[in-house]
Amino acid sequence: MLRRLNDLKSRQTGESIMRFRTTGDYRQMSGFSVRFDDQYFDPVVVLSPSEVFVDCGGFDGDTVLAFLSRQPNYCHIYMFEPSTDNFEKASRRLLGIPNLSLISLAVSDRPGTLSFDPGAGSASKVTSEGSLAIKAVSLDEYIAARLTYIKMDLEGWETKALAGTKRHIINDHPKLAISVYHDASDFWKIPEFVLGLREDYDVYLRHYSEGWSETVMYFIPRDQRSLPLSTDSR
């Protein structure tokens, strides 16, 4: 996984996280801090007024608001959130925002019905033990428009959702911010999948907590990279 990362900061982040996950030694996380406001919007992500942003796992609308604070001019926003409680909160928070589609569906590799555990707030997820049946769609089948930035934080369902986004990744070459911390294998499975579709991405890894959670892998189209390779601290 580390050899695929494009800057020193990413490699240092990956090394620290792997050491922490294998040893449980919190000293490995001493260089990190809680930075939820920056999550999904690292400086490697350059936003423009032409953005068509897709928030997969929108929770209560917090990521949409973070996007708007950084790029108030945009083309369109799609937010997917299958939890009824979270969707209602997001609908209230985001009321009146133009060019915004709020979609109460899950994102997966294909249309269908999934079992969902709705009672864990931001950690609500698809699981075989879930008490709620929810409808799912794939981004490739549901959205015809060209997409420029896709964020996924799906509590372990990211690989399934990416499998349903192949066409957009290949044809649109969007920026991607994908959570990789829910399953340790995602640290190498997700870049293997994305780079298997298109090799012309630069890959960055950032971490936004002092523990094992909130690690995001960014895929930035090589022709959009605007920053030099980083040598700074975490």
TASUL-V842302 format. One record per helix or strand. SS is the DSSP state (H for helix, E for strand). FROM is the first residue (numbers start at 0). LEN is the number of residues. If there is no record, write none. Layout:
SS,FROM,LEN ; SS,FROM,LEN
This chain:
H,1,3 ; E,4,1 ; H,7,16 ; H,25,4 ; H,35,3 ; E,51,5 ; H,61,9 ; E,75,5 ; H,83,10 ; E,99,4 ; E,105,2 ; E,111,6 ; H,120,3 ; E,124,2 ; E,131,6 ; H,138,4 ; E,148,4 ; H,157,6 ; H,165,7 ; E,174,5 ; H,185,12 ; E,200,7 ; E,214,7 ; H,221,3
